[in-house]
Amino acid sequence: MGLLDWMKLGAGAIVGGALMAAPAYFYGRQEAAEAAKIEAAKNALNRIEKLEKNNANFRRLSDRDRCLVFMRDSGLPERECE
């Protein structure tokens, strides 16, 4: 094998490795994003529970309005309150 063949083989190995690593990288990013959403929802739920205990105006809100406060506070889509 000549030098050019070895270079092609090396380039193919690099490309192949990158192709194999790409799905794991994107899956990891997606998993991290989901974990961040879950953590934001937990934090929002804790704040909502405190509001329910300490804020009479919040306790008077309808279920939908409470849901909207929760969704806005956690950065989740408001359409889930429908």
Long-range contacts (C-beta under 8 A, 24 or more apart in sequence): 37-74, 37-75, 37-76, 40-74, 40-75, 40-76, 41-74, 41-76, 43-74, 44-70, 44-73, 44-74, 44-76, 45-70, 45-74, 47-73, 48-73
